[in-house]
Amino acid sequence: MDFPILISGEQVQSSAIRSEPAQHIEHFFEGDSRQAQLRTNADRKTWRLSYQNLIGEEAMRLRAFFEGLSAEEEFSFTDPWTGIAYPNCRIAEPRLQLACDKDGRFSAQLEIENAL
C-alpha cells in the first residue's frame, strides 16, 4: 500500500518535519568505569506531517488511507527530501487529527515512522 498523493502531486506540504531518533548507549567496564555515547540511528526515520488548507477530496484520501490500515500494517512512503522510498513504514500514533474550518478547508496531522 502506498501513501496517498495530494492534488498537487506531492505526498506532503512544506511543513513536514523529518527526524532520526538518537540512541543513548552506555558501556560498562571493570572497576565501575563507563563510557556513554549518543548515536543517531540513520536507518530509522520519523516524519511529522502537518497539512493545511486541504480540499475535501484530499482530506478524504488521507482519511480513507488511515482507516484502511490495520493496526500494524506497513506501507510505502517516499522521503520528500531525498526521494528515497521506504517500504516498511507505519503510522506512529493510532489516530489521525483531521479538522475542518468554517470555509470547508481541512487540516490534518499525523506521524509516520520507518518500521525497520
Summary of the structure (lengths in Angstrom):
residues: 116
radius of gyration: 18.0
end to end distance: 16.6
largest distance: 67.3
contacts: 282
relative contact order: 0.25
helix: 14%
strand: 46%
